[in-house]
Amino acid sequence: MLSGTHGCHGIPELINKRPVSDRRSAVVPEEASSHSDLIHTLIQFTSLEKRRLTCKFVKKKSHKMSVSTTHGLPFLPGNSFRDTTKSAFHRPQTLSYKNGYALPLRPTAGIGQDPLLSENILQNEMKQLSSQIPTLTYGTPTRSPPRDFIPAFVAYDKKVLRFYGYYKEEVLHSPNEHFYVQPVVIYYYLEDDSICVMKPKLKNTNEKEIKQIKRHRLPKNQPGEHYHWKDFNLAMDMIVYNTVYRITNCDPFTQEFMESQGIVLNDPEQIPGDPHSSRQTQPQLPDISSTNYDRFKQFLTMDRKVLRFFAVWDDSDSLYGEKLEVIVHYYLVDDSVEIRIVQESNSGRDTVPVLLHRQKIPKDIKEVCQPFPSCVLEVSPQDVQEFYSPKNFRVGEELRLMGKRFLLYDCDEFTRKYYEQHHPDIPLKPLPVQQKAQEDCKKVIPPYNGFGSLEDSLQNCLSLIPKPPKKDLLKLLENDHKVLRYAAKLDSQNPNDEGRHFILSYYLSNDMISIFERSRRNFGILGGKFLEKTRIPKPSSTVENPEYYGPADFAIGATVEVFRHRFVLTDADQYVLTYLESMAEQEQIPEKTLSSLRQALGQSKALDPNHTSLNLPDPAADEGRPPSS
């Protein structure tokens, strides 16, 4: 804050130095002795001084455009002037969109397209204005504080120098080369002067980028000094851990940085080659075929054209060997051969359709390769003098392919026409082949062993994976819940079996029989299920061809033998006679059975006029099924 006496003496001196035209509006009244009047006078003087300086700089630009002097006045009451003729007050656009993002724009004009004040003032004048106004207002300005200190790890963060080079790796026990040239990339990190050496990935190799030396400060000499970026240059050697690295080149950023620091870089060099890489880049040996032969023409003319020969592979010389029929395919498009085995049904062999995959078979190999074992020899096209061609395939003669003997006994029609057109000098002599006589092997079914039902155990003899026997679904649906019930007694010589009464139920849906014993009070034998549902064969039938009991065999008074138990039928339901009479023609029910049922049921009616059916318990209720119809 300004003192009363010191501040008042400074103001008249500044006013006296101004022009006379400006002193009239900036005269300090002598009555301003109070502190509040002094502050008010200082504010007025500061505003007038700003206005004067602004008008001074604006007048220098008056030859370009006319600018109102009111722009330099502070926006305070009494200092603003309005132009009554102005009608445009819109603000310029300061926002725009680019690729969907909002970006700010620097305004090129003021409100109502008025020129900006900053464009009419030079940079030196703006500096002078900014430096004089605080001086008039607050006195002599203080020195600006020094700039903040920026450490090296912040200034050089993520700034890396990259040099390219190589080193020679010694090769031992090799007569062809004595060293390898290994290219490397040297990274120099400016933030902490650390160095990392990487071995880049080479072309046409499966090797990945390898870190040769991990990142740290590399020692330069024995006293303990470390490498600095000032020690680097092109076409120089750098010794690190007894390995000499030759620097050949650098990237553009490194070159710009080194030249900005006053280091003159040498001319870049090329990485030299080594004997190993030079041998790999040697041209391959020319193809064994003649240069005037057109492979493309062969592809266009011979595509999808195959010669097919029928042959016999004689493998009888080997242990358990035999003769097998094969088909030899010769593809004219690329002179390749394929051998397929003819599959025979029930031959007992694995299904291996291809004996030899499609490939070119060499006929003559150079003598250099002959001493090596053929089983481990990898023959290249340069080692082959001749491949098999259609001239080597003659019908009626034996051919040796891949150490196997094949007798060509015939060919197809297309092959015959091909040889007649292109190789008429080669005769085709088809040979008859003795076909093996197929023996009719009868299937022998073993005898029934008694386990399970006969139909179920028979499935084990028909297929390797047994399947359940098929059922007559139509019969099951039509005769579901249809049961023929008969009253029976046990025909036995044991006196304890006298008086035992049974109910024999015949199920029309699956031709099974179940026997239920009626319980009697104080008889001494518990009643209940005597025989589960099963198909009962007749005693006169055999195990291989069983005959099962049917509705035609159940006459009143007939004896039914069930697993060495003899039952005599004594009565039946009225439903049995009704069903058998309706199905007499279809099922071929004998008249003896129908007459016995009519006689038995007629006698029951005569004894009891209200008799409709046997008053017998339903065996289905004991098995948890609904009662029969």
C-alpha positions in Angstrom: 0.0 0.0 0.0 1.2 3.5 -0.9 1.9 6.0 2.0 0.1 9.4 2.1 3.1 11.7 1.6 5.4 9.5 -0.5 2.6 8.5 -3.0 1.3 12.1 -3.4 4.8 13.5 -4.3 5.2 10.9 -7.0 2.0 11.5 -8.8 2.5 15.3 -9.8 5.9 14.5 -11.2 4.4 11.9 -13.5 1.7 14.3 -14.5 4.0 17.1 -15.3 5.9 14.9 -17.7 2.8 14.3 -19.8 1.5 16.5 -22.6 -0.6 19.6 -21.7 -3.7 18.1 -23.3 -3.6 15.1 -20.9 -2.8 17.1 -17.8 -6.2 18.8 -17.6 -7.9 15.5 -17.1 -5.4 14.1 -14.7 -4.9 17.0 -12.3 -4.8 15.9 -8.7 -6.9 18.2 -6.5 -5.1 19.8 -3.6 -8.0 19.0 -1.2 -7.3 15.2 -1.6 -5.6 14.9 1.8 -7.6 11.9 3.1 -6.7 8.4 2.4 -9.9 7.5 0.5 -9.5 10.5 -1.9 -5.9 9.5 -2.6 -6.9 6.0 -3.6 -9.7 7.3 -5.9 -7.2 9.7 -7.5 -4.8 6.8 -8.2 -7.5 4.7 -9.9 -8.5 7.6 -12.1 -4.9 8.2 -13.0 -4.2 4.5 -13.8 -7.2 4.4 -16.1 -6.2 7.6 -17.9 -2.6 6.3 -18.3 -3.8 3.0 -19.8 -6.1 4.9 -22.2 -3.2 7.2 -23.3 -0.8 4.3 -24.0 -3.4 2.3 -25.8 -4.3 5.2 -28.1 -0.7 5.8 -28.7 -0.1 2.3 -30.1 -3.4 2.2 -31.9 -2.6 5.4 -33.9 0.5 3.7 -35.3 -1.8 1.2 -37.1 -4.3 3.8 -38.3 -2.9 3.6 -41.8 -4.2 0.0 -42.1 -7.6 0.4 -40.5 -9.5 2.7 -38.2 -9.8 1.5 -34.7 -11.9 3.2 -32.0 -9.9 4.5 -29.0 -12.5 3.2 -26.6 -11.2 -0.3 -27.0 -8.3 0.4 -24.7 -10.4 1.7 -21.9 -11.4 -0.6 -19.0 -14.9 -1.8 -19.1 -16.1 0.4 -16.2 -19.1 2.7 -15.8 -18.4 6.0 -17.5 -15.6 4.6 -19.7 -17.6 2.8 -22.4 -19.0 4.4 -25.5 -21.6 2.9 -27.8 -21.7 3.2 -31.5 -25.4 4.0 -32.4 -24.8 3.0 -36.1 -23.6 -0.5 -35.3 -26.2 -3.2 -35.9 -24.1 -6.5 -35.9 -23.3 -7.8 -32.5 -22.8 -11.6 -33.2 -19.7 -13.3 -31.8 -17.3 -15.2 -34.1 -17.3 -19.0 -34.2 -14.6 -20.4 -31.9 -15.5 -24.2 -31.9 -15.4 -26.7 -34.7 -15.6 -30.5 -35.2 -13.0 -32.6 -36.9 -13.3 -36.4 -37.2 -16.0 -36.3 -34.5 -13.9 -34.3 -31.9 -14.6 -30.7 -30.8 -11.6 -28.5 -31.4 -11.3 -24.8 -30.3 -10.5 -22.1 -32.9 -8.7 -18.8 -32.4 -11.1 -16.0 -33.2 -10.1 -14.0 -36.3 -12.5 -11.1 -35.7 -14.2 -9.4 -32.7 -17.9 -8.9 -31.9 -19.7 -7.7 -35.0 -16.7 -8.5 -37.3 -14.7 -5.7 -35.6 -10.9 -6.1 -35.9 -9.1 -7.6 -33.0 -7.0 -5.1 -31.0 -4.2 -7.7 -30.7 -3.8 -7.8 -34.5 -3.2 -4.0 -34.7 -0.4 -3.9 -32.2 3.1 -5.1 -32.9 4.8 -7.6 -30.6 7.4 -5.1 -29.3 4.6 -2.6 -28.6 2.7 -5.2 -26.7 5.8 -6.0 -24.6 6.3 -2.3 -23.9 2.7 -1.9 -23.0 2.8 -4.8 -20.6 6.0 -3.6 -19.1 5.0 0.1 -18.6 1.5 -0.3 -17.2 2.5 -2.3 -14.1 5.3 0.2 -13.6 2.9 3.1 -13.6 0.5 1.3 -11.3 2.7 -0.6 -8.8 6.1 1.0 -9.3 9.3 -0.7 -10.4 8.6 -4.4 -11.1 10.5 -7.0 -9.4 12.7 -9.6 -11.2 10.9 -12.7 -12.5 11.8 -15.9 -10.6 14.2 -18.2 -12.4 12.7 -21.1 -14.4 12.1 -24.4 -12.8 14.9 -26.9 -12.9 14.1 -29.9 -15.2 16.2 -33.0 -14.4 17.7 -35.1 -17.2 15.5 -38.1 -16.6 12.5 -35.9 -17.3 13.9 -33.9 -20.2 15.2 -37.1 -22.0 12.3 -39.4 -21.0 11.5 -41.9 -23.8 14.3 -40.6 -26.0 16.5 -43.3 -27.3 19.4 -43.3 -29.7 19.5 -46.3 -32.1 22.7 -47.5 -33.8 23.0 -50.4 -36.2 26.1 -52.7 -36.2 27.4 -56.2 -36.1 29.9 -58.5 -34.5 31.7 -61.6 -35.7 31.0 -64.9 -34.0 33.7 -67.6 -34.3 32.8 -71.0 -35.7 34.7 -74.1 -34.5 35.2 -77.4 -36.3 33.8 -76.3 -39.6 35.7 -76.6 -42.9 33.3 -74.3 -44.8 33.2 -71.1 -42.6 35.2 -69.8 -39.7 32.9 -67.0 -38.5 29.3 -65.8 -38.6 28.4 -62.1 -39.0 25.6 -61.4 -36.5 23.8 -58.1 -36.9 22.8 -56.2 -33.8 20.9 -53.0 -32.8 22.4 -50.8 -30.0 19.9 -48.7 -28.0 21.2 -45.8 -25.9 18.7 -44.4 -23.4 19.4 -40.7 -22.8 17.5 -40.6 -19.5 20.0 -42.7 -17.5 22.9 -43.4 -20.1 22.1 -47.1 -20.1 22.7 -49.3 -23.2 20.9 -52.4 -24.4 22.1 -54.6 -27.3 19.5 -56.6 -29.2 19.9 -59.2 -31.9 17.1 -58.6 -34.5 15.1 -61.3 -36.2 16.5 -62.4 -39.5 14.5 -62.9 -42.7 13.2 -66.4 -43.5 14.1 -67.7 -40.1 12.1 -68.9 -37.1 14.3 -67.2 -34.6 12.8 -64.4 -32.5 14.4 -61.2 -31.4 17.1 -62.0 -28.8 18.4 -59.6 -26.1 22.2 -59.9 -26.4 23.0 -57.5 -23.5 20.4 -56.4 -21.0 19.9 -52.7 -20.3 22.5 -51.2 -18.0 25.5 -48.8 -18.1 28.3 -50.5 -20.0 31.9 -50.2 -18.7 34.2 -48.4 -21.1 37.7 -49.2 -19.6 39.4 -50.7 -16.6 39.3 -47.5 -14.4 35.5 -47.8 -14.3 34.3 -45.2 -16.9 31.1 -45.8 -18.7 30.1 -45.3 -22.3 28.5 -41.9 -23.0 26.6 -40.8 -26.2 29.6 -38.5 -26.9 31.7 -41.7 -27.4 29.5 -43.0 -30.2 30.0 -42.4 -33.9 29.6 -44.3 -37.2 32.3 -46.5 -38.6 33.8 -47.2 -35.2 34.5 -50.2 -33.0 33.0 -50.5 -29.5 34.4 -53.2 -27.2 32.0 -54.5 -24.6 32.9 -57.6 -22.5 35.6 -58.7 -24.9 33.3 -58.5 -27.9 34.0 -56.0 -30.7 30.8 -54.4 -32.0 31.2 -52.4 -35.3 28.7 -49.5 -35.6 27.7 -49.0 -39.2 24.6 -46.8 -39.2 21.9 -45.0 -37.1 18.3 -43.9 -37.5 17.3 -40.3 -38.5 16.5 -39.2 -34.9 19.9 -40.3 -33.7 21.6 -38.5 -36.6 19.7 -35.2 -35.9 20.5 -35.4 -32.2 24.2 -36.0 -32.6 24.5 -33.2 -35.2 22.6 -30.8 -32.9 25.2 -31.5 -30.2 28.0 -30.6 -32.6 29.2 -34.2 -33.4 30.2 -34.8 -37.0 29.1 -38.3 -38.0 31.2 -40.5 -40.2 29.9 -42.0 -43.4 27.7 -45.1 -42.8 28.9 -48.6 -43.8 27.3 -51.8 -45.0 27.2 -55.0 -42.9 29.6 -57.4 -44.6 28.6 -60.9 -45.6 29.9 -64.2 -44.2 30.6 -67.5 -46.0 27.5 -69.1 -44.6 25.1 -66.5 -45.9 26.9 -66.3 -49.2 26.5 -70.1 -49.7 22.8 -69.8 -49.0 22.3 -67.1 -51.6 24.0 -69.2 -54.3 21.7 -70.0 -57.2 20.2 -73.5 -57.1 21.2 -76.1 -59.6 19.2 -76.0 -62.8 16.3 -78.4 -63.3 17.1 -81.8 -64.9 14.4 -81.4 -67.5 15.1 -79.6 -70.8 14.5 -75.9 -71.0 12.3 -76.2 -74.1 9.7 -78.4 -72.3 6.6 -76.3 -71.5 5.3 -77.3 -68.1 2.4 -74.9 -68.4 1.3 -76.5 -71.6 1.4 -79.9 -69.9 -0.9 -78.5 -67.2 -3.4 -77.1 -69.6 -3.5 -80.2 -71.9 -3.1 -83.0 -69.4 -5.1 -81.8 -66.4 -7.6 -84.3 -65.0 -6.2 -87.0 -67.3 -5.1 -90.2 -65.4 -3.9 -93.5 -66.7 -5.3 -96.4 -64.7 -3.7 -99.9 -64.5 -5.0 -103.0 -62.8 -2.1 -104.8 -61.1 -1.3 -107.6 -58.6 1.1 -106.9 -55.8 3.1 -110.1 -55.2 4.2 -110.0 -51.6 4.6 -113.8 -51.2 8.3 -113.5 -50.5 7.8 -111.9 -47.0 6.5 -113.7 -44.0 2.7 -114.3 -44.2 2.8 -112.4 -47.5 0.2 -112.9 -50.2 -1.0 -111.4 -53.5 -3.2 -108.4 -53.4 -5.0 -106.6 -56.1 -4.1 -102.9 -56.5 -4.9 -100.0 -58.9 -2.0 -97.9 -60.2 -2.8 -94.3 -61.1 -0.4 -92.3 -63.3 -1.2 -88.6 -63.4 -0.2 -87.1 -66.7 -0.4 -83.5 -65.4 2.8 -83.8 -63.3 4.1 -87.4 -63.9 3.1 -88.6 -60.4 2.1 -92.1 -59.4 -0.5 -93.3 -56.8 -1.2 -96.9 -55.7 -4.5 -97.9 -54.1 -5.5 -101.3 -52.6 -8.7 -102.9 -53.8 -10.8 -103.5 -50.7 -12.6 -106.8 -50.5 -15.5 -107.4 -48.2 -14.8 -109.6 -45.1 -11.1 -109.8 -46.0 -10.0 -109.3 -42.4 -7.7 -106.4 -43.3 -7.7 -102.8 -42.1 -9.3 -100.3 -44.4 -6.1 -98.7 -45.7 -7.1 -97.6 -49.2 -3.8 -95.9 -50.2 -0.7 -98.0 -50.4 1.5 -95.2 -51.9 0.6 -91.5 -51.8 0.7 -89.5 -55.0 4.4 -88.6 -55.8 7.0 -88.7 -58.5 8.9 -92.0 -58.3 12.6 -91.8 -59.3 13.9 -94.5 -61.7 17.6 -93.8 -61.9 19.6 -92.0 -59.2 23.1 -90.7 -59.5 26.0 -93.0 -58.4 27.0 -90.5 -55.7 24.0 -91.4 -53.6 24.1 -95.2 -54.1 26.5 -96.1 -51.2 24.1 -94.6 -48.7 21.3 -96.8 -47.3 18.1 -96.3 -49.3 15.9 -96.3 -46.2 17.6 -93.1 -44.8 18.4 -91.5 -48.1 16.5 -88.3 -48.9 16.6 -88.0 -52.6 16.4 -84.5 -54.0 15.3 -83.7 -57.6 18.9 -82.8 -58.4 20.1 -86.3 -57.5 17.6 -88.0 -59.9 18.5 -88.7 -63.4 15.1 -90.0 -64.6 11.6 -90.4 -63.2 9.1 -93.0 -64.2 7.1 -92.1 -67.4 4.2 -93.7 -69.3 6.8 -95.6 -71.4 7.8 -97.7 -68.3 4.2 -98.9 -67.7 3.6 -101.9 -70.0 0.5 -104.1 -69.6 1.4 -107.7 -69.3 4.9 -107.1 -67.7 6.1 -106.8 -64.2 7.0 -103.4 -62.8 9.1 -102.6 -59.7 8.1 -99.5 -57.8 9.7 -98.5 -54.5 11.1 -102.0 -54.0 7.7 -103.7 -54.6 6.8 -106.0 -57.5 3.6 -105.2 -59.4 2.2 -107.3 -62.3 0.2 -105.0 -64.7 -2.4 -107.4 -66.1 -4.9 -104.9 -67.6 -5.9 -101.2 -67.9 -9.0 -99.1 -68.6 -10.4 -97.9 -72.0 -8.9 -94.3 -71.7 -5.4 -95.8 -71.1 -5.7 -98.0 -74.2 -6.6 -95.0 -76.4 -3.8 -92.9 -74.9 -1.2 -95.6 -75.8 -2.6 -96.0 -79.3 -2.2 -92.3 -80.0 1.0 -91.4 -78.2 2.9 -94.7 -77.9 1.8 -97.0 -80.7 5.1 -99.0 -80.5 4.3 -100.2 -77.0 2.0 -103.3 -77.2 -0.7 -103.9 -74.6 -1.0 -107.6 -73.6 -3.7 -108.1 -71.0 -3.3 -111.2 -68.8 -6.0 -113.3 -67.3 -5.9 -113.3 -63.5 -7.0 -116.3 -61.5 -9.8 -115.1 -59.2 -10.1 -116.8 -55.9 -13.1 -119.0 -55.6 -15.4 -117.6 -53.0 -16.4 -120.2 -50.5 -20.0 -120.0 -49.2 -19.5 -120.1 -45.5 -22.7 -121.0 -43.7 -23.4 -119.3 -40.5 -23.5 -121.8 -37.7 -25.5 -120.8 -34.7 -24.4 -122.4 -31.5 -27.0 -124.2 -29.4 -29.1 -122.4 -26.9 -27.4 -122.3 -23.5 -30.5 -121.5 -21.5 -29.5 -118.0 -20.4 -32.1 -115.4 -21.2 -34.7 -115.8 -23.9 -34.0 -117.5 -27.2 -34.5 -114.4 -29.3 -32.3 -112.3 -27.0 -29.4 -114.7 -26.9 -29.6 -115.2 -30.7 -28.6 -111.5 -31.2 -25.1 -112.3 -29.8 -24.6 -114.6 -32.8 -25.8 -112.2 -35.4 -23.7 -109.1 -34.7 -20.7 -108.1 -32.7 -22.7 -105.5 -30.8 -26.0 -107.2 -29.9 -29.2 -105.4 -30.5 -32.6 -106.0 -28.8 -34.9 -108.2 -30.9 -37.5 -106.4 -32.9 -41.1 -106.4 -31.7 -44.3 -106.3 -33.7 -45.5 -102.8 -32.8 -48.7 -103.1 -34.7 -49.6 -106.2 -32.7 -48.7 -104.5 -29.5 -51.0 -101.5 -30.2 -53.9 -103.5 -31.4 -53.9 -106.1 -28.6 -52.8 -104.0 -25.7 -54.6 -104.9 -22.5 -56.2 -108.0 -24.2 -55.9 -111.1 -22.0 -57.4 -114.6 -22.3 -57.9 -116.1 -18.9 -58.4 -119.8 -18.1 -59.0 -121.7 -14.9 -56.5 -124.6 -14.4 -55.5 -127.2 -11.8 -52.2 -128.9 -11.2 -51.9 -132.4 -12.5 -49.5 -133.9 -10.0 -49.1 -137.2 -8.2 -48.3 -135.4 -5.0 -51.3 -135.5 -2.7 -50.5 -132.0 -1.3 -51.1 -130.5 -4.7 -54.7 -131.5 -4.8 -57.1 -128.7 -4.5 -54.7 -126.0 -5.8 -56.4 -123.8 -8.3 -54.6 -121.5 -10.8 -55.4 -118.8 -13.3 -53.5 -119.0 -16.6 -53.4 -115.7 -18.4 -52.5 -115.5 -22.1 -51.4 -112.0 -23.3 -52.4 -111.4 -27.0 -49.9 -108.5 -27.4 -46.7 -110.5 -27.0 -47.9 -114.2 -26.8 -46.7 -114.5 -23.2 -48.2 -116.6 -20.4 -48.4 -115.9 -16.7 -49.8 -118.2 -14.0 -51.4 -117.0 -10.8 -52.4 -119.3 -7.9 -55.6 -118.5 -6.0 -55.2 -118.4 -2.3 -57.5 -120.5 -0.1 -58.3 -120.0 3.5 -56.6 -122.5 5.9 -55.1 -124.4 2.9 -51.5 -124.2 4.0 -50.1 -122.9 0.7 -49.8 -119.2 0.1 -51.3 -117.9 -3.1 -49.8 -115.4 -5.5 -47.7 -115.3 -8.6 -46.6 -118.7 -9.7 -45.0 -117.9 -13.1 -44.0 -114.5 -14.5 -44.8 -113.4 -18.0 -42.8 -115.6 -20.5 -43.2 -117.5 -23.7 -43.7 -121.2 -23.1 -42.5 -123.7 -25.8 -44.3 -126.9 -26.4 -42.6 -130.0 -25.1 -42.6 -131.6 -28.6 -40.5 -128.7 -30.1 -36.7 -128.4 -30.2 -34.5 -125.7 -28.8 -33.4 -124.6 -32.3 -36.9 -124.4 -33.7 -39.3 -123.9 -30.7 -43.1 -123.8 -31.0 -44.9 -121.8 -28.5 -48.3 -122.2 -27.0 -51.1 -120.2 -28.6 -54.9 -119.6 -28.2 -55.6 -122.6 -30.5 -53.9 -125.0 -28.0 -56.0 -123.9 -25.0 -59.1 -126.2 -25.1 -61.1 -127.1 -22.0 -59.6 -130.3 -20.6 -56.3 -129.9 -22.5 -53.0 -130.3 -20.6 -50.4 -127.5 -20.8 -46.9 -128.4 -19.7 -45.0 -125.5 -18.2 -41.4 -126.2 -17.3 -42.2 -129.8 -16.2 -45.4 -128.8 -14.4 -48.7 -130.1 -16.0 -51.8 -127.9 -15.8 -55.2 -129.0 -16.9 -57.6 -126.3 -18.1 -61.0 -126.5 -16.5 -62.8 -123.3 -17.4 -62.4 -119.9 -19.2 -63.9 -116.4 -19.4 -66.8 -115.6 -21.7 -64.4 -113.1 -23.4 -62.2 -116.0 -24.5 -65.0 -117.6 -26.5 -66.1 -114.3 -27.9 -62.6 -113.4 -29.1 -61.8 -116.8 -30.5 -65.1 -116.9 -32.5 -64.3 -113.5 -34.0 -60.8 -114.6 -34.9 -61.5 -118.1 -35.9 -60.8 -117.6 -39.6 -57.7 -115.5 -39.2 -56.0 -117.4 -36.4 -57.2 -120.8 -37.7 -58.8 -121.8 -34.4 -59.7 -125.5 -34.5 -63.4 -126.4 -34.0 -62.4 -128.8 -31.1 -61.2 -125.8 -29.1 -64.3 -123.7 -29.8 -66.7 -126.6 -29.0 -65.0 -127.3 -25.7 -65.3 -123.7 -24.7 -69.0 -123.6 -25.7 -69.7 -126.8 -23.8 -67.9 -125.5 -20.6 -69.5 -122.1 -20.7 -72.9 -123.6 -21.6 -72.8 -125.8 -18.5 -71.9 -122.9 -16.4 -74.8 -120.9 -17.7 -77.2 -123.8 -17.1 -76.1 -124.0 -13.5 -76.2 -120.3 -13.0 -78.5 -118.2 -15.3 -76.8 -114.9 -14.1 -73.3 -116.2 -14.9 -71.4 -113.9 -17.3 -67.7 -114.7 -16.5 -65.5 -116.5 -14.0 -65.4 -114.8 -10.6 -61.6 -114.9 -10.6 -59.2 -112.2 -9.3 -57.4 -110.3 -11.9 -53.7 -111.2 -12.0 -52.9 -107.9 -13.6 -53.9 -106.1 -10.4 -51.2 -108.0 -8.5 -48.6 -106.8 -11.1 -49.6 -103.1 -10.8 -51.3 -103.0 -14.3 -54.9 -102.1 -15.1 -57.4 -105.0 -15.3 -58.0 -106.8 -18.5 -60.9 -105.9 -20.8 
